[in-house]
Amino acid sequence: MNRISICHHARRQLSCAIRVPAVLPSQSTLVSRSSSLLARNRPSILPPTALCHLHSRAQRTFATMSPATGFYDFKPLDKRGQEVPLADYKGKVVLVVNTASKCGFTPQYAGLEALYKGIKEKHPEDFVVLGFPCNQFGAQEPGTDDEIQNFCQINYGVSFPIMQKIDVNGDAASPLYQWLKEEKPGLMGLKRIKWNFEKFLVGRDGKVKGRWASTTKPESLEKPILDELEKKE
């Protein structure tokens, strides 16, 4: 094969290797493809009702997550979603209990109410019980806040405050409970709440004085509560 034939053969191979499409996409086709790609990657727009729901939920979350360094700095929510400044209880002795309506310890509501009324007779303005419903243990508090309140009043005549349902463990745990667990870890230094009806006692000075397991009956706490009540702020 002479030099001219070799060059001609090489040009034929190069022409076969590099093929240009016979028809290029039109401008309208390119625009259509670009629009489709943008549509697939565009963030979805929530309807106004969903935005309102998220805004309301965020407000409730931040209401319980305000910076706090002591018991009186917290503002948990009541069953209506209204803030309850714990500063209102300054100088009082407070028993904090996580509760549930379908638990084997639920009858402790009766003991808590008896304890509350009995001590209030001796110290009318100096003692309060705060109940915090929680559904994290065996899903034993499934009701709404209104249903929980009605259950407590109808079945046990509860007159002490029952707050809004919360989490006591995990990332979504109430800031108040995060603080309580840090201040007074349980046995072996474990901070987690183990079950319904664990109890924290806060003294007149706003410091956590004691922590008791679910098995501790409310009536057995009368002495430590009275001891705290005898102390000056």
Summary of the structure (lengths in Angstrom):
residues: 233
radius of gyration: 32.6
end to end distance: 111.6
largest distance: 121.5
contacts: 617
relative contact order: 0.13
helix: 45%
strand: 13%
